[in-house]
């Protein structure tokens, strides 16, 4: 039987990701950069002991490369061995690129699911819409993963949402009307998109989210969930997520 695992929350550093305009970019880039380091430090501190972390600069890009080598000695319930590479590249204009590679170094096949947990800083959840998900089927986690079809031309928000949109386009856009900006989410190797906001009641139960902060965040993830990725011995999978900002006048 194939082993299964779920890779996720490795990009929690994207919490409140807000790249800067081209003319005023230094402070927000520093914020994102410091967030990345803070996250990686927490992730690696006593938890991922078999890990290599490298930092490089390439022109206008700054890159952080994380290599995690999993073995059965680290986590007994997952009886497989694999390499997980995460490359985080931050450009001077605020564009962020995350590339994940998973390689099966075991002698038998295994499967996994993955999701990038990207949390966007927004003006107000009532002023935001998402495009690129129209007519898609989705699994609604609020209704025990029942399957529905998106009926609207755009996705707007009036209550809690926790959905997995299936076989989505490679580009999804988050429009923030009040701040006059659009987040572009471009993905490769990630067929699904998760959209999540806990709304008021569940926000109060989250220790790392203030009671009113749900109004100013939206989680839109590139993911591979419905159909797990299957790797034979020696095979490798690559997924890529690029986040950029477009300002409007």
C-alpha positions in Angstrom: 0.0 0.0 0.0 1.3 3.5 -0.8 2.1 5.8 2.1 0.3 9.1 2.2 1.2 12.4 3.8 0.2 16.0 3.7 2.7 18.8 3.2 1.4 22.2 4.2 1.8 25.3 6.3 5.4 25.7 5.2 4.6 29.1 3.9 3.0 30.6 7.0 5.5 33.3 6.7 3.3 34.8 4.0 0.9 35.9 6.7 -0.3 39.4 5.8 1.8 39.4 2.6 1.7 42.9 1.2 4.4 43.7 -1.4 5.2 47.3 -1.9 4.6 49.8 -4.7 7.7 50.2 -6.9 8.5 53.6 -5.5 8.1 52.8 -1.8 9.2 49.2 -1.6 12.0 49.0 1.0 10.0 48.7 4.2 7.4 46.1 3.1 10.1 44.0 1.5 12.1 44.1 4.7 8.9 43.0 6.6 8.4 40.0 4.3 12.1 39.1 4.5 12.1 39.3 8.3 8.9 37.2 8.4 10.5 34.6 6.2 13.5 34.3 8.5 11.3 34.3 11.6 9.2 31.5 10.2 12.1 29.4 9.1 13.7 29.8 12.5 10.6 28.6 14.3 10.1 25.8 11.8 13.6 24.5 12.2 14.0 25.0 15.9 14.0 21.5 17.3 11.5 20.2 14.8 13.2 19.6 11.5 16.5 18.3 12.7 17.5 16.8 9.3 17.4 20.1 7.5 19.8 22.3 5.4 19.1 26.0 5.0 21.0 28.1 2.4 20.7 31.8 1.4 21.9 33.2 -1.9 21.6 36.5 -3.8 21.1 36.6 -7.5 20.8 40.1 -9.1 17.6 41.6 -7.7 16.5 38.4 -6.1 17.1 37.1 -2.7 16.7 33.3 -2.3 16.3 31.0 0.7 16.7 27.3 0.0 15.3 24.8 2.5 16.1 21.1 2.2 14.3 18.6 4.5 15.2 15.0 4.4 12.6 12.8 5.9 13.2 9.3 7.2 11.3 6.7 9.2 13.5 7.6 12.2 12.0 11.1 12.4 8.3 10.3 12.1 7.3 6.7 12.8 3.8 6.7 11.4 5.1 7.7 7.9 7.1 4.7 6.7 8.7 6.3 3.7 11.8 8.4 2.9 11.7 11.6 0.8 13.5 14.9 0.1 11.5 18.1 0.3 13.1 21.2 -1.2 11.6 24.7 -0.7 13.1 27.6 -2.6 11.8 31.1 -1.6 12.8 33.9 -3.9 12.0 37.5 -3.1 12.5 40.1 -5.8 13.2 43.8 -5.3 9.7 44.7 -6.7 8.1 42.6 -4.0 7.3 39.5 -6.2 7.5 36.3 -4.2 8.2 32.9 -5.8 8.0 29.6 -3.9 9.2 26.4 -5.6 8.7 23.1 -3.9 10.3 19.8 -5.0 9.5 16.4 -3.5 11.6 13.4 -4.4 10.9 9.8 -3.5 14.1 8.3 -2.3 12.4 5.2 -0.9 12.1 1.8 -2.6 8.4 1.9 -2.8 5.8 4.4 -4.2 4.1 7.0 -2.0 1.5 9.7 -2.4 1.0 13.1 -0.8 -1.1 16.3 -0.9 0.3 19.8 -0.5 -1.0 23.3 0.0 0.7 26.7 0.2 -1.0 28.6 3.0 -0.8 32.2 1.7 -2.6 34.8 3.8 -3.2 38.1 2.1 -3.5 41.5 3.9 -6.7 43.2 2.7 -8.6 46.3 3.5 -11.9 44.6 4.4 -13.3 41.2 3.5 -16.5 42.9 2.3 -14.5 44.9 -0.2 -12.7 42.0 -1.8 -13.5 39.7 -4.7 -11.8 36.7 -6.3 -11.8 36.0 -10.0 -10.7 32.8 -11.8 -12.8 30.4 -9.9 -16.1 30.8 -11.8 -17.9 27.6 -13.0 -15.5 25.4 -11.1 -16.5 22.5 -8.9 -15.5 22.8 -5.2 -15.5 20.7 -2.1 -17.1 22.6 0.8 -15.5 21.8 4.1 -18.4 23.4 6.0 -20.7 20.7 4.5 -18.5 17.6 5.1 -16.6 18.1 1.8 -19.8 18.0 -0.3 -19.2 18.8 -4.0 -20.8 22.0 -5.4 -20.3 24.1 -8.5 -19.5 27.8 -8.3 -22.4 29.8 -9.8 -21.1 33.4 -9.6 -18.9 35.3 -12.0 -16.8 36.4 -9.0 -16.4 35.2 -5.5 -17.4 37.7 -2.7 -17.6 37.2 1.0 -20.5 37.6 3.5 -19.8 34.7 5.9 -17.3 32.0 6.7 -15.8 30.1 3.8 -13.6 27.0 3.6 -13.5 25.5 0.1 -11.2 23.6 -2.2 -11.8 24.6 -5.8 -10.8 21.8 -8.2 -8.9 21.8 -11.5 -8.6 25.6 -11.4 -6.9 27.9 -13.8 -3.2 28.7 -13.4 -3.9 32.3 -12.5 -6.3 33.5 -9.8 -6.8 37.2 -8.9 -7.7 38.8 -5.6 -9.1 42.3 -6.1 -9.1 44.8 -3.2 -11.3 47.7 -4.2 -10.6 50.0 -1.3 -6.8 49.8 -1.5 -7.0 49.7 -5.3 -4.7 46.8 -5.8 -4.8 43.2 -7.1 -2.9 40.2 -5.9 -2.1 37.8 -8.7 -1.6 34.1 -7.8 0.2 32.2 -10.5 0.8 28.5 -10.0 2.2 25.4 -11.7 1.7 21.8 -10.7 -1.0 22.8 -8.3 -4.5 22.0 -9.8 -6.6 23.1 -6.8 -7.2 26.4 -4.9 -8.2 26.7 -1.3 -10.2 29.7 -0.2 -10.6 30.3 3.6 -11.7 32.9 6.0 -12.9 31.9 9.5 -15.3 34.8 10.0 -16.2 36.2 13.5 -17.1 33.1 15.6 -14.2 30.9 14.6 -11.8 33.8 14.7 -12.4 34.2 18.4 -11.2 30.6 18.9 -7.9 31.1 17.0 -5.1 32.0 19.3 -3.0 33.7 16.6 -5.8 35.8 15.1 -7.5 38.7 16.8 -11.3 38.8 17.1 -11.7 41.4 14.4 -8.7 40.5 12.2 -10.7 38.1 10.0 -11.9 41.2 8.3 -8.5 42.1 7.1 -7.2 38.7 5.8 -8.0 36.2 3.2 -6.3 32.8 2.5 -6.1 31.8 -1.1 -3.8 28.7 -1.6 -2.4 26.9 -4.5 -2.8 23.3 -3.7 -3.0 19.6 -4.8 -5.6 18.0 -2.5 -8.4 16.2 -4.3 -6.0 13.9 -6.3 -2.9 13.1 -4.3 0.4 13.2 -6.1 1.9 9.8 -6.7 5.6 9.2 -6.9 7.4 6.0 -7.8 10.8 5.3 -6.4 13.2 8.0 -7.8 10.5 10.2 -9.2 10.3 13.9 -8.4 7.4 16.4 -8.3 7.7 20.2 -8.7 5.2 22.8 -7.7 5.6 26.6 -8.2 3.7 29.6 -6.7 4.3 33.2 -7.7 2.6 36.1 -5.9 2.7 39.6 -7.3 0.9 42.9 -6.9 -0.8 45.1 -9.5 -1.8 48.6 -8.5 -4.7 50.5 -10.1 -5.4 54.2 -10.3 
